[in-house]
Amino acid sequence: MSDLAQRINAALPQTQCTRCGFPDCASYAEAIARGEARINQCPPGGVEGIARLSDITGQPTAPLDPTCGIEGPLTVAVIDEDWCIGCTLCIKACPTDAILGSNKRMHTVIEPYCTGCELCLPVCPVDCIELEVVDPKLTGWQAWTAAQADQARERYSSRQLRLEREKVENDERLEAKARLKLADLSEHSLHTDPATLDKKRAIIEAALARARARRGE
């Protein structure tokens, strides 16, 4: 990330809400730095956020792009525990790991970690999540502190590292399982026809080759 992009990212509220049209705040910052995005696409930052980005980039201020949303008060997600079915979809959607729970168990929101991003709302199959306004009188950066933004950035970064680590560990488990099966294919297969076994062996070897290529990349 360039120095300009880092400065822009540091000025964003880090809600990771994607309303700017990018997958996270860092991606939006990089797009602004490259001249591929405007500085008025962040509803959580609001008018003050646009002014901050204008000071950093030298771009003129502009009204918040209505297609991205409107500036509003800070909200936190609240789960109706009586209706929660424990599907874990909200946990997977939360960018800051602010939802606690497990499969088929009731979930709950850790409010200090919730950024009000709203990403948990559309994935809930039983509509048991609502947003509660923290203070209706405060919007944008007036309702969100630099300390909260820093915490959100750190939690999002930690989550991304965890997901990547879990992906690598899962790939390694699958590869080890494939190698075990390949070592004695006849023992691990219901088929005994040599031609069928050769075909399965070729499929497994091709999958292992793709896995090695991905690691090389």
C-alpha positions as a LaTeX table, in Angstrom:
\begin{tabular}{lrrr}
\hline
Residue & $x$ (\AA) & $y$ (\AA) & $z$ (\AA) \\
\hline
Met1 & 0.00 & 0.00 & 0.00 \\
Ser2 & 1.38 & 3.40 & $-0.98$ \\
Asp3 & 2.01 & 6.14 & 1.56 \\
Leu4 & $-0.97$ & 8.11 & 0.22 \\
Ala5 & $-3.24$ & 5.08 & 0.46 \\
Gln6 & $-2.11$ & 4.48 & 4.06 \\
Arg7 & $-2.93$ & 8.07 & 4.98 \\
Ile8 & $-6.34$ & 7.79 & 3.33 \\
Asn9 & $-7.03$ & 4.48 & 5.04 \\
Ala10 & $-6.10$ & 5.99 & 8.41 \\
Ala11 & $-8.75$ & 8.67 & 7.83 \\
Leu12 & $-11.54$ & 6.17 & 7.14 \\
Pro13 & $-13.84$ & 4.94 & 9.95 \\
Gln14 & $-12.94$ & 1.27 & 9.34 \\
Thr15 & $-16.50$ & $-0.02$ & 9.63 \\
Gln16 & $-15.72$ & $-2.36$ & 6.69 \\
Cys17 & $-19.34$ & $-1.93$ & 5.59 \\
Thr18 & $-18.60$ & $-2.16$ & 1.80 \\
Arg19 & $-21.13$ & 0.62 & 1.07 \\
Cys20 & $-18.40$ & 2.49 & $-0.79$ \\
Gly21 & $-18.51$ & $-0.27$ & $-3.39$ \\
Phe22 & $-15.25$ & $-1.89$ & $-2.30$ \\
Pro23 & $-14.67$ & $-5.03$ & $-0.20$ \\
Asp24 & $-13.09$ & $-3.14$ & 2.70 \\
Cys25 & $-11.79$ & 0.26 & 3.78 \\
Ala26 & $-8.22$ & $-0.47$ & 2.67 \\
Ser27 & $-9.38$ & $-1.34$ & $-0.85$ \\
Tyr28 & $-11.36$ & 1.90 & $-1.02$ \\
Ala29 & $-8.31$ & 3.86 & 0.18 \\
Glu30 & $-6.13$ & 2.28 & $-2.49$ \\
Ala31 & $-8.71$ & 3.05 & $-5.17$ \\
Ile32 & $-8.84$ & 6.71 & $-4.12$ \\
Ala33 & $-5.04$ & 6.89 & $-4.17$ \\
Arg34 & $-5.02$ & 5.49 & $-7.72$ \\
Gly35 & $-7.69$ & 7.95 & $-8.84$ \\
Glu36 & $-10.22$ & 5.18 & $-9.37$ \\
Ala37 & $-12.71$ & 6.23 & $-6.68$ \\
Arg38 & $-14.11$ & 9.48 & $-5.35$ \\
Ile39 & $-13.75$ & 10.73 & $-1.80$ \\
Asn40 & $-17.53$ & 10.96 & $-1.24$ \\
Gln41 & $-18.41$ & 7.27 & $-1.12$ \\
Cys42 & $-18.19$ & 6.59 & 2.64 \\
Pro43 & $-21.51$ & 7.05 & 4.48 \\
Pro44 & $-20.10$ & 6.19 & 7.95 \\
Gly45 & $-17.52$ & 8.96 & 7.57 \\
Gly46 & $-20.16$ & 11.41 & 6.40 \\
Val47 & $-19.49$ & 15.06 & 5.66 \\
Glu48 & $-16.54$ & 15.28 & 8.03 \\
Gly49 & $-15.01$ & 12.19 & 6.48 \\
Ile50 & $-15.21$ & 13.77 & 3.03 \\
Ala51 & $-13.50$ & 16.89 & 4.37 \\
Arg52 & $-10.72$ & 14.78 & 5.88 \\
Leu53 & $-10.15$ & 12.96 & 2.62 \\
Ser54 & $-10.19$ & 16.26 & 0.74 \\
Asp55 & $-7.42$ & 17.61 & 2.96 \\
Ile56 & $-5.31$ & 14.50 & 2.30 \\
Thr57 & $-5.89$ & 14.13 & $-1.43$ \\
Gly58 & $-6.41$ & 17.72 & $-2.52$ \\
Gln59 & $-9.66$ & 16.71 & $-4.23$ \\
Pro60 & $-12.57$ & 19.14 & $-3.82$ \\
Thr61 & $-15.29$ & 18.22 & $-1.36$ \\
Ala62 & $-18.59$ & 16.97 & $-2.75$ \\
Pro63 & $-21.91$ & 15.83 & $-1.30$ \\
Leu64 & $-22.04$ & 12.23 & $-0.16$ \\
Asp65 & $-22.90$ & 9.96 & $-3.08$ \\
Pro66 & $-26.53$ & 8.91 & $-2.42$ \\
Thr67 & $-26.02$ & 5.61 & $-4.23$ \\
Cys68 & $-23.64$ & 4.62 & $-1.41$ \\
Gly69 & $-26.07$ & 5.52 & 1.36 \\
Ile70 & $-26.69$ & 8.40 & 3.75 \\
Glu71 & $-24.87$ & 9.69 & 6.81 \\
Gly72 & $-26.59$ & 8.44 & 9.93 \\
Pro73 & $-26.15$ & 7.74 & 13.61 \\
Leu74 & $-23.98$ & 4.89 & 14.86 \\
Thr75 & $-25.88$ & 1.64 & 15.27 \\
Val76 & $-25.11$ & $-1.74$ & 16.81 \\
Ala77 & $-26.58$ & $-5.07$ & 15.83 \\
Val78 & $-28.80$ & $-6.88$ & 18.31 \\
Ile79 & $-29.84$ & $-10.52$ & 17.91 \\
Asp80 & $-33.25$ & $-11.69$ & 19.11 \\
Glu81 & $-32.00$ & $-14.76$ & 20.92 \\
Asp82 & $-35.47$ & $-16.33$ & 21.02 \\
Trp83 & $-35.50$ & $-16.55$ & 17.22 \\
Cys84 & $-31.84$ & $-17.27$ & 16.52 \\
Ile85 & $-31.38$ & $-20.76$ & 14.99 \\
Gly86 & $-27.59$ & $-20.82$ & 15.25 \\
Cys87 & $-26.92$ & $-20.96$ & 11.52 \\
Thr88 & $-23.58$ & $-19.05$ & 11.92 \\
Leu89 & $-24.16$ & $-17.05$ & 8.71 \\
Cys90 & $-23.96$ & $-13.76$ & 10.61 \\
Ile91 & $-20.69$ & $-14.86$ & 12.22 \\
Lys92 & $-19.20$ & $-15.51$ & 8.79 \\
Ala93 & $-20.41$ & $-12.12$ & 7.53 \\
Cys94 & $-19.17$ & $-10.03$ & 10.46 \\
Pro95 & $-15.92$ & $-8.25$ & 9.45 \\
Thr96 & $-14.71$ & $-7.69$ & 13.02 \\
Asp97 & $-15.65$ & $-11.00$ & 14.68 \\
Ala98 & $-18.15$ & $-9.16$ & 16.85 \\
Ile99 & $-20.65$ & $-12.04$ & 16.97 \\
Leu100 & $-20.19$ & $-14.91$ & 19.38 \\
Gly101 & $-21.79$ & $-18.32$ & 18.92 \\
Ser102 & $-21.49$ & $-21.72$ & 17.29 \\
Asn103 & $-23.46$ & $-24.02$ & 15.03 \\
Lys104 & $-27.01$ & $-24.62$ & 16.28 \\
Arg105 & $-26.28$ & $-22.51$ & 19.35 \\
Met106 & $-27.68$ & $-19.09$ & 20.18 \\
His107 & $-25.56$ & $-16.17$ & 18.95 \\
Thr108 & $-24.96$ & $-12.82$ & 20.60 \\
Val109 & $-23.30$ & $-9.56$ & 19.55 \\
Ile110 & $-20.30$ & $-8.20$ & 21.44 \\
Glu111 & $-21.42$ & $-4.57$ & 21.24 \\
Pro112 & $-18.04$ & $-2.82$ & 21.74 \\
Tyr113 & $-16.72$ & $-4.64$ & 18.66 \\
Cys114 & $-19.75$ & $-4.02$ & 16.41 \\
Thr115 & $-19.23$ & $-1.31$ & 13.77 \\
Gly116 & $-22.86$ & $-1.18$ & 12.64 \\
Cys117 & $-21.80$ & $-2.33$ & 9.17 \\
Glu118 & $-25.19$ & $-4.06$ & 8.57 \\
Leu119 & $-23.56$ & $-7.00$ & 6.77 \\
Cys120 & $-25.19$ & $-9.47$ & 9.15 \\
Leu121 & $-28.74$ & $-8.34$ & 8.27 \\
Pro122 & $-29.20$ & $-9.73$ & 4.75 \\
Val123 & $-27.66$ & $-13.13$ & 5.54 \\
Cys124 & $-29.92$ & $-13.94$ & 8.50 \\
Pro125 & $-32.53$ & $-16.45$ & 7.26 \\
Val126 & $-34.99$ & $-15.74$ & 10.08 \\
Asp127 & $-34.61$ & $-11.92$ & 10.29 \\
Cys128 & $-33.72$ & $-12.03$ & 13.97 \\
Ile129 & $-31.14$ & $-9.22$ & 13.81 \\
Glu130 & $-32.00$ & $-5.55$ & 14.27 \\
Leu131 & $-29.95$ & $-2.37$ & 14.49 \\
Glu132 & $-30.21$ & $-0.14$ & 17.55 \\
Val133 & $-29.18$ & 3.50 & 17.39 \\
Val134 & $-26.51$ & 4.43 & 19.92 \\
Asp135 & $-27.23$ & 8.18 & 19.93 \\
Pro136 & $-29.69$ & 9.72 & 17.43 \\
Lys137 & $-28.08$ & 13.16 & 17.84 \\
Leu138 & $-24.63$ & 12.09 & 16.62 \\
Thr139 & $-23.74$ & 11.03 & 13.08 \\
Gly140 & $-20.60$ & 10.25 & 11.12 \\
Trp141 & $-17.33$ & 10.97 & 12.92 \\
Gln142 & $-19.24$ & 12.70 & 15.71 \\
Ala143 & $-20.57$ & 9.29 & 16.71 \\
Trp144 & $-17.40$ & 7.30 & 16.01 \\
Thr145 & $-14.02$ & 7.84 & 17.62 \\
Ala146 & $-10.50$ & 7.33 & 16.30 \\
Ala147 & $-9.99$ & 4.69 & 18.99 \\
Gln148 & $-13.01$ & 2.76 & 17.73 \\
Ala149 & $-11.73$ & 3.01 & 14.17 \\
Asp150 & $-8.31$ & 1.71 & 15.23 \\
Gln151 & $-9.91$ & $-1.19$ & 17.10 \\
Ala152 & $-12.09$ & $-2.07$ & 14.12 \\
Arg153 & $-9.08$ & $-1.98$ & 11.79 \\
Glu154 & $-7.09$ & $-4.26$ & 14.09 \\
Arg155 & $-9.95$ & $-6.73$ & 14.52 \\
Tyr156 & $-10.60$ & $-6.82$ & 10.78 \\
Ser157 & $-6.91$ & $-7.42$ & 10.08 \\
Ser158 & $-6.78$ & $-10.19$ & 12.71 \\
Arg159 & $-9.85$ & $-11.82$ & 11.19 \\
Gln160 & $-8.34$ & $-11.77$ & 7.70 \\
Leu161 & $-5.17$ & $-13.41$ & 9.01 \\
Arg162 & $-7.21$ & $-16.04$ & 10.85 \\
Leu163 & $-9.27$ & $-16.87$ & 7.77 \\
Glu164 & $-6.13$ & $-17.20$ & 5.67 \\
Arg165 & $-4.51$ & $-19.44$ & 8.29 \\
Glu166 & $-7.63$ & $-21.62$ & 8.49 \\
Lys167 & $-7.71$ & $-21.91$ & 4.71 \\
Val168 & $-4.08$ & $-23.04$ & 4.59 \\
Glu169 & $-4.68$ & $-25.56$ & 7.39 \\
Asn170 & $-7.77$ & $-26.92$ & 5.65 \\
Asp171 & $-5.92$ & $-27.22$ & 2.33 \\
Glu172 & $-3.12$ & $-29.10$ & 4.08 \\
Arg173 & $-5.61$ & $-31.50$ & 5.67 \\
Leu174 & $-7.28$ & $-32.18$ & 2.33 \\
Glu175 & $-3.93$ & $-32.70$ & 0.63 \\
Ala176 & $-2.77$ & $-35.13$ & 3.32 \\
Lys177 & $-6.03$ & $-37.04$ & 2.95 \\
Ala178 & $-5.59$ & $-37.20$ & $-0.82$ \\
Arg179 & $-2.00$ & $-38.44$ & $-0.50$ \\
Leu180 & $-3.11$ & $-41.14$ & 1.93 \\
Lys181 & $-5.79$ & $-42.29$ & $-0.46$ \\
Leu182 & $-3.39$ & $-42.21$ & $-3.40$ \\
Ala183 & $-0.83$ & $-44.35$ & $-1.54$ \\
Asp184 & $-3.25$ & $-47.30$ & $-1.47$ \\
Leu185 & $-6.11$ & $-46.43$ & $-3.80$ \\
Ser186 & $-7.57$ & $-49.92$ & $-3.98$ \\
Glu187 & $-7.90$ & $-50.01$ & $-0.18$ \\
His188 & $-9.72$ & $-46.68$ & $-0.11$ \\
Ser189 & $-12.04$ & $-47.33$ & $-3.05$ \\
Leu190 & $-15.15$ & $-49.41$ & $-3.57$ \\
His191 & $-14.04$ & $-50.03$ & $-7.14$ \\
Thr192 & $-11.71$ & $-52.84$ & $-8.16$ \\
Asp193 & $-11.64$ & $-52.32$ & $-11.92$ \\
Pro194 & $-8.06$ & $-51.29$ & $-12.85$ \\
Ala195 & $-9.24$ & $-48.78$ & $-15.45$ \\
Thr196 & $-11.54$ & $-47.09$ & $-12.96$ \\
Leu197 & $-8.79$ & $-46.98$ & $-10.36$ \\
Asp198 & $-6.38$ & $-45.48$ & $-12.88$ \\
Lys199 & $-8.93$ & $-42.80$ & $-13.70$ \\
Lys200 & $-9.40$ & $-41.94$ & $-10.02$ \\
Arg201 & $-5.63$ & $-41.91$ & $-9.53$ \\
Ala202 & $-5.25$ & $-39.43$ & $-12.38$ \\
Ile203 & $-7.92$ & $-37.18$ & $-10.88$ \\
Ile204 & $-6.25$ & $-37.20$ & $-7.45$ \\
Glu205 & $-2.79$ & $-36.59$ & $-8.93$ \\
Ala206 & $-4.16$ & $-33.65$ & $-10.93$ \\
Ala207 & $-5.75$ & $-32.19$ & $-7.78$ \\
Leu208 & $-2.46$ & $-32.55$ & $-5.90$ \\
Ala209 & $-0.61$ & $-30.87$ & $-8.77$ \\
Arg210 & $-3.03$ & $-27.92$ & $-8.64$ \\
Ala211 & $-2.47$ & $-27.66$ & $-4.90$ \\
Arg212 & 1.31 & $-27.56$ & $-5.38$ \\
Ala213 & 0.90 & $-24.90$ & $-8.09$ \\
Arg214 & $-1.23$ & $-22.74$ & $-5.76$ \\
Arg215 & 1.43 & $-22.96$ & $-3.07$ \\
Gly216 & 4.05 & $-21.95$ & $-5.62$ \\
Glu217 & 2.04 & $-18.89$ & $-6.53$ \\
\hline
\end{tabular}
